[in-house]
Each structure stands twice: as structure tokens, then as C-alpha cells.
Amino acid sequence: MSLGDEHEASGGYGGTGQTRTRLPDTGSDPYGTPRRPRSSSRSLVTVVGVVVLLIAAIAFANRGGGDGSSSAGGSANKPEAASTAPSGQRPVQAKTGAIPSGFAHDQQGVESAAANYAVALGSADMFDKAKRDAVLRGIIAPSRVAGFEARLDKAYTPEFNKNIGLNEDGSAPEGFTFVSRTSPIGTKVTEYSAGSAAVEVWCSGLLGLAGENSTTPVTNSWFTITMQLEWTNSDWKIVTHSQKDGPTPVPGDDRASSADEMAKAVEEYGGFTYAR
């Protein structure tokens, strides 16, 4: 049986069990002139069709709007795309001290305020009494400032400062750079009215002393700050504030930077004004 006869009898080389015998190599293709692949145009049409369907499915999944209902269990509770996408609104231009102020009187404005206030609450200034009081006057509702000052004075004690490697007054020891930074990852409004709102801010934070032989090196943490804010004096200000751990991602395998690299980064990289 010739190779051509074998192919036709078996319905193809991968067909019904016929054994294919390969002839000795004669310096040319033992299978003769290559056959034109069958149904290549059909395969191309299939591939193109799959790609078109995939693009359409992605576009449909990313559409905003809709009534949010779905027959799939639990999907109705997922946020719409618009709830996590940036608004594109310009950040505020005014500042109270070093803290952004003059936020819009709407949900986007209160989210922007909460994100920027989270940064202020997690800054190194909070470890210095005079600077901390200035921060509080910029972000706390006037009627609540005295209460916040009293509570935080009890938290940021000389003993607490010493435990994290600082001097009793909150300054960094000579030869060390103190790092305390908070970066908002996202915000969520849980309650809103024209006069008040509750906002959760998911954050990542850095805290520690950068320097040779530091016993409290800079470490990373994840936490969520919940703020109750009110509209007062034409701006959003904090009334109450609390914090809980997480959500926390799985740590990566990145190499930790040296003390010099970390200190240099803190000194050279500035912060942001956050807008929803």
C-alpha cells in the first residue's frame, strides 16, 4: 500500500488505527509533495469569530450603568465600574497649612476630603505636639478639635515615641530618618446627606526609622480608616474617626531596600493631593 493509499484508506494519519510506515530518508520529503492543509480558511474564520466574541464580552462586562441586577448569586452586590473609577475632577487648589481644603459639596468632594485627611492623620507631623495640633485644626470640625487633641495627647506619649525609636519629643535620633506615610488605595461612601457623610478609606502605610542599625526599620501595613464627616464652614471636616486592620494582600518577594535607599526616597519623593 502506498502512502497515498494508506491516507485515503484510514481517513487520515490520525484516523482509524492503520499503522503508518515511514520510509528511509532519501534526502527528500518521504511523504511527497506537502498537501495543502484542509479547512485553513475555516480555522481562520473560527479564530476571528472567537476574538470578536471575546472583545464584545469584555466591552459588555465593563459597561457602567444598568440596574445592577443579575441572576448570578451575589453579583448584584458588586460595585459598578463607575464606583471605583476615578472621577476626572480637578483636585482642590486651596490649602489650610499644608493640607488640601475647599472640597466640593457632593459625594466626590467628601471622598476626596477623606482621602487627603487620611494622609494627614498618617503623617510624621502627628508625632510632634505642635504640628499635630495644627493638623487637627485643619481637618477636624471646630467643635471637635479640643476632644481630638486631648485623646491624641494620651496616645502620642513620650513612652510611645521611644517604643518606635524616636526621641521623647517625637523627633528622629541623629543619623536616622523617620518615615510615617499613608497612601490611600480607594474610598467608599457608606452614608451621605447634604450635611454629613461616612467614608471608608483603604490605605497602605509606611512606618519606621531608616538608618544603619535601626532597631525599628521601615515596615509596610494595610488598614481601613472610617470617618464621619460634616459640612461646616463651606468644607468637609472630620467628626469621628476609627481604624481597623486590612484588607491586606499577600506579601510579594521584593528585595527590601537599604536604609540609605529608603531615607533618600522619603526625602526626594513628595506626596499628592488626592481627588475622587
N, C-alpha and C positions, 0 to 999 in steps of 0.2 A: 504494500500500500504506500503510495507516495504521500509526502507531507500534505499536499493539497487535498488528496483523497481523505486522509485522516481527519483534517479540519472539517471537511464537509460532513463526514460520517458522524463525528462526535458532536456537531453543533458548536464547535469552538474548542480551543485548547483547554479551557477550564470546564468542559461540559460534562459528559455522561460517564466518565470513567475510562475512556480509551487511554492507553499508555502511549506517550509521545517519545519517540527515539530520536535523539539528537545525533546527527551525522558528524563524522570527524571534521575538524576545522580545515577548510580548503583555501583559506585566505579570503573568502568572500562570505557574504551572509548566508548561512546554511538554510535559512527559511526563504531564500529567493528574494525577489523584489518586495520591499515592505508594502504591506497592504495599507490602504487609506483607512484611518480609524473610522469605524462606523459611528454614526449619530453624534459627531463632534459638534455640529450646529445645534443639535438638541440639547447637549450638555451646556453649551454656552447660554442658550435661552433659559435653561433651568437656573444657572448661576445668577444671571442678570435678574431673573424673577425673584430669587431669594433675597438679593441685595436690595431691590426696590421695596419688598415687603418689610425688610428689617428697618430701612430708613423711615418708612411710614409708621412702623410701630414705635420707634424712638420718638418721632415727632408727636405722635398722639400721646405718649406717656408724659412728655414734657409740657404739654399744653396747660396753661393756667386756667382758672375759671371752672365752670361746671358746678353741679350741685354737690359734688363730693361724695355722692352715694355710690355704692358698689355692691355687687352680690358676693364678692370675696370677703371672707370673715376678717374683721379688724381693719380692712383697708379704708373704711370711712373715717377712721380716726387719724389717718396720716395727714400731715400738713400739706397744703397745696404748695406748688412751686413758688408762688408769689410770697408766701410767708417766710421763706428762708433766703430769697434772692435779695441782693442789695437794691435800695430804692433808687439810687442815682441822684438823690437830692444833695445839694452842696452842703458841706459842714458849716456850722455857725462860724461867724467871724469874730464875735466878741469874746472877751475873757474876763474872768474875775481872778485876779492874780495870774497864776499860770494855768488855770482851769477853764476850759471852754464854758460858755454860758450863752443865754438867749436862745434857748431851744424852741422849736415850733410847738404851737399849742394843738398837737394832734398825737396820734399813736406813734408815728415815726419820730416825732420830736422827743417823746418820753423814752423811747428805746435808745435814741442817741444820747440823751442825758444819762440814762442808767449805765450805758457802756463807758462813757467818759468818767463818770463818778466812780465806777469800779476801778478804773486805772488810778484815780487819785487815792482811793482807800488802800490800794496795794502798793503805794509808792514809798520810797525811803524816807520821805518827809514825815510820815506818820510816826517815826521813831524819835523825832525831835519835838519837844513840847511846844515851842513857839511856832514851828512850821505846821505841826498837826492842828493847832487851833486855827491857823489861817486856812488850812484845807477845809476844816469843818465849817467855817463861816462861809465858804464858797459853795458848798454842796448841800448843806443841811437847812431845812426850813428854820427860819429865825426863832420860832417858838420852841424848837427842839435842840438848839445849839448847846445850851448850858447842860442839858441832860447828857448829850453825847460826850461833851468834854469831861464830865465827871466820870462816866463809865470807862472811857478810854484811858483816862489818867490812872485808873485802877488796873488796867490791863497792861499798859506800857510802863512797867515799873523798872527801876534800876536793876533789879534782880533778873527780870525778863530780858533786858538788853544784854546783860552779862551772859546769860544762858545761850544766846545766839552769837556770842563772840564780840559784841560791841562794848564800848565803854559805857559807864553808867548813864551818861547823858545822851546816849544814842548815837554818838559819833563812832567812826571806824578807827581801830588802833592804827598807829603809824605803820606804813608799809602794806596796808590792806585796802581793798576797795569793797565797800558794802554794796550788795546788789539786792534790790527789792523791786520787782516789776510785775505788773499784772497785764495780761493781754486778753481782751475779750474775744471769744470764739464765735459767739452768737447771742442773740437776745430773744426773749419771748414775753409778750404781754399776756398776763393771765386775768387781769381785770382792768377795765378802762371806763372812765367817765370824764366829762369836761374838767372836773375839779380834782380828780385823783386817779391813780393807776397803780397796779402791781406789776413789776417786771422782774423776770429772772435773767441773769447774765451768766452764761457758761464761760469759764475763764481757765487760762493756764498761767501759772505764776513761777517766778524765779526768786529764790531767797538764799542768802549766804554771804560769806566773805571770800573774795578772790584774793589770793596771795600765797606765797610759798609757806608750806607747813600749816595752812589753815586747818583748824580743828572743826570748822563748820563750813565746808566747801559749798559752792552754789548748787542747789538742787532744784528740780522741777516738781510742781504739784498741779493737780487739777481740782477745781471746785466750782460750785454754783452759788452766786450771791443773789438773794431775793431782796428786793427793795420795794417799799411802799412810798410813792411819791405824791406830792400835791402841787397844784398850780398856785403859786404865790409870787407876788411882785413881778408878774409877767415872765415867770420862768418855772421850770420844774425843779423841785427840791426834795430831798430825802426826808421822810418822816420816821420810818423804821428800816432796819437793815439786819439781815441774818445770813449765815453762810453754812453750807454743807459740803462734804467731800464729793468729788466726781461730777459727771461721768469721766472715767479715766481710761484712756486707750492702752493697749498692750505696749510696753516699752520696746523701742527699737534697739538695734545693736550698734548705734552710732558711737564712735570713739569720743570719750569725754575730752574736752579741750583743756589745755594747760591753764594754770592760774593767770599767767600773763595774757593769754588769748582772751580769756573771759573778762579780765579787767579792761583790756583795750576795747573790747566790743561794747561794754557798758558805757565807756567814755565817748565812743565815736558814733554809736547808733542812737539817734533820737527817737522819741515816741511819736504818736499820731493823735489827731483829733478824729474820733470815731463818729460816723453818721450811719443811720439806718439805710 
